[in-house]
Amino acid sequence: MNRAISTIRNWFRLSLQGRDQVPVLLPVLLASERHDDYQVLQALLHDTKWSVARALSWNEVSRFCESAAHPVVLVDRHFQGSNWQSTVSSLLDPAANRCVILLSDVSDPYLWNELVQQGGFDVLARPFERHEVLRALAFAQRHSTTGWPSLHVPRQQ
């Protein structure tokens, strides 16, 4: 019942052209095996323009990336037991304007710098703060839809 009320309230708040327009939720993929990441992000993004989908495998990540026009992917630093560098490079596709945001228990300028040099977009540190998550998602969405320059270096085939 509360979810239905929240959905209706969100519909009225986001609808710019009146009640005939249903707001479009922007998809975000969470590639993380940590259930608490999913729960926290769902709670933080409740009543916003973002919807969180969760991927527990590379097949689910691939399906999402193929179906979303300008996806924003939040990926755990230890997703599927691989190192984050190979995870990020496997997600990047310059033609898709995909923004990869790394989730980590630690965040420092060195990690952020290395991620950006690899073509990633940003680092979000746990525990997540709502304003930081919303800031990163909004900036990533603008970046991916406006075609801003990217530091991503295309992979050699």
C-alpha positions as CSV (number, residue, x, y, z in Angstrom):
1,M,0.0,0.0,0.0
2,N,2.8,2.4,0.9
3,R,4.6,1.6,-2.3
4,A,1.5,2.5,-4.3
5,I,1.1,5.8,-2.5
6,S,4.8,6.6,-3.1
7,T,4.4,5.7,-6.8
8,I,1.4,8.0,-7.2
9,R,3.2,10.8,-5.3
10,N,6.3,10.4,-7.4
11,W,4.1,10.4,-10.6
12,F,2.6,13.7,-9.7
13,R,5.9,15.2,-8.7
14,L,7.8,14.1,-11.8
15,S,5.1,14.7,-14.4
16,L,6.0,18.0,-16.1
17,Q,3.1,18.0,-18.5
18,G,0.2,17.1,-16.1
19,R,-1.4,13.9,-15.1
20,D,-1.5,12.3,-18.5
21,Q,2.2,11.8,-18.6
22,V,3.8,8.9,-16.7
23,P,7.4,9.7,-15.6
24,V,10.2,7.6,-17.2
25,L,12.5,6.0,-14.7
26,L,16.1,6.0,-15.6
27,P,17.7,2.5,-15.2
28,V,20.8,1.9,-13.2
29,L,22.5,-1.5,-13.1
30,L,24.0,-2.7,-9.8
31,A,26.5,-5.4,-10.5
32,S,27.1,-6.7,-7.0
33,E,26.7,-9.9,-5.1
34,R,26.3,-8.0,-1.8
35,H,22.6,-8.0,-1.0
36,D,23.1,-5.0,1.4
37,D,24.3,-2.9,-1.6
38,Y,21.0,-3.6,-3.4
39,Q,18.8,-2.9,-0.3
40,V,20.6,0.4,0.6
41,L,20.5,1.7,-3.0
42,Q,16.9,0.8,-3.4
43,A,16.1,2.7,-0.2
44,L,18.3,5.7,-1.2
45,L,16.8,5.9,-4.7
46,H,13.2,5.4,-3.6
47,D,11.0,8.3,-4.9
48,T,13.6,9.5,-7.4
49,K,13.9,9.2,-11.1
50,W,16.2,6.2,-10.8
51,S,15.3,2.5,-10.9
52,V,17.8,-0.1,-9.7
53,A,18.2,-3.4,-11.4
54,R,20.6,-6.0,-10.0
55,A,22.9,-8.3,-11.8
56,L,24.5,-11.3,-10.1
57,S,26.3,-12.7,-13.2
58,W,28.0,-11.5,-16.3
59,N,25.1,-12.7,-18.4
60,E,22.7,-10.4,-16.6
61,V,25.2,-7.5,-17.0
62,S,25.4,-8.1,-20.7
63,R,21.6,-8.3,-21.2
64,F,21.1,-5.0,-19.3
65,C,23.9,-3.2,-21.2
66,E,22.4,-4.3,-24.6
67,S,18.9,-3.2,-23.7
68,A,19.7,0.2,-22.0
69,A,20.4,3.1,-24.3
70,H,22.9,5.0,-22.1
71,P,23.4,2.8,-19.1
72,V,24.9,3.7,-15.8
73,V,26.5,0.7,-14.2
74,L,27.5,0.5,-10.5
75,V,29.9,-2.3,-10.1
76,D,31.3,-3.7,-6.9
77,R,35.1,-3.7,-6.8
78,H,35.1,-7.4,-6.2
79,F,32.3,-8.5,-8.6
80,Q,32.5,-12.2,-9.5
81,G,35.8,-12.4,-7.7
82,S,37.7,-10.6,-10.4
83,N,40.0,-7.6,-10.0
84,W,38.2,-4.3,-10.6
85,Q,40.5,-3.3,-13.5
86,S,39.4,-6.2,-15.7
87,T,35.8,-5.7,-14.6
88,V,35.8,-2.1,-15.7
89,S,37.6,-2.7,-19.0
90,S,35.1,-5.5,-19.9
91,L,32.1,-3.1,-19.2
92,L,33.5,-0.2,-21.3
93,D,32.2,0.3,-24.8
94,P,32.9,3.8,-26.3
95,A,29.9,3.5,-28.7
96,A,27.5,2.9,-25.8
97,N,28.6,5.9,-23.8
98,R,28.4,3.7,-20.7
99,C,29.4,5.2,-17.4
100,V,30.9,2.7,-15.0
101,I,30.9,3.7,-11.3
102,L,33.0,1.6,-9.0
103,L,31.7,0.7,-5.5
104,S,34.3,0.3,-2.9
105,D,34.8,0.1,0.8
106,V,37.6,2.6,0.5
107,S,37.9,5.6,-1.7
108,D,41.0,7.7,-2.2
109,P,42.3,10.0,-5.0
110,Y,44.7,7.2,-6.2
111,L,41.8,4.7,-6.8
112,W,39.7,7.4,-8.5
113,N,42.6,8.5,-10.7
114,E,43.4,4.9,-11.7
115,L,39.7,4.2,-12.5
116,V,39.4,7.3,-14.6
117,Q,42.5,6.5,-16.5
118,Q,41.0,3.1,-17.3
119,G,37.9,4.8,-18.6
120,G,35.7,4.5,-15.5
121,F,33.6,7.4,-14.3
122,D,33.6,7.7,-10.5
123,V,34.1,5.9,-7.2
124,L,31.3,5.6,-4.6
125,A,32.5,4.6,-1.1
126,R,30.5,2.6,1.3
127,P,28.6,3.4,3.4
128,F,26.6,5.2,0.7
129,E,25.4,8.7,1.3
130,R,22.2,9.7,-0.6
131,H,23.5,13.1,-1.9
132,E,26.7,11.5,-3.2
133,V,24.8,8.7,-4.9
134,L,22.4,11.1,-6.5
135,R,25.2,13.5,-7.5
136,A,27.2,10.7,-9.2
137,L,24.2,9.2,-11.0
138,A,23.0,12.6,-12.3
139,F,26.5,13.5,-13.5
140,A,26.9,10.1,-15.1
141,Q,23.6,10.4,-16.9
142,R,24.3,13.8,-18.3
143,H,27.8,12.6,-19.4
144,S,26.4,9.6,-21.2
145,T,23.5,11.3,-23.0
146,T,25.4,14.5,-24.0
147,G,28.4,12.8,-25.6
148,W,30.9,14.7,-23.5
149,P,34.5,13.7,-24.2
150,S,35.6,10.5,-22.5
151,L,39.0,9.5,-21.3
152,H,38.3,5.9,-22.4
153,V,40.9,4.5,-24.7
154,P,39.4,1.9,-27.1
155,R,40.6,-1.7,-26.4
156,Q,42.8,-3.3,-29.0
157,Q,41.1,-6.2,-30.7
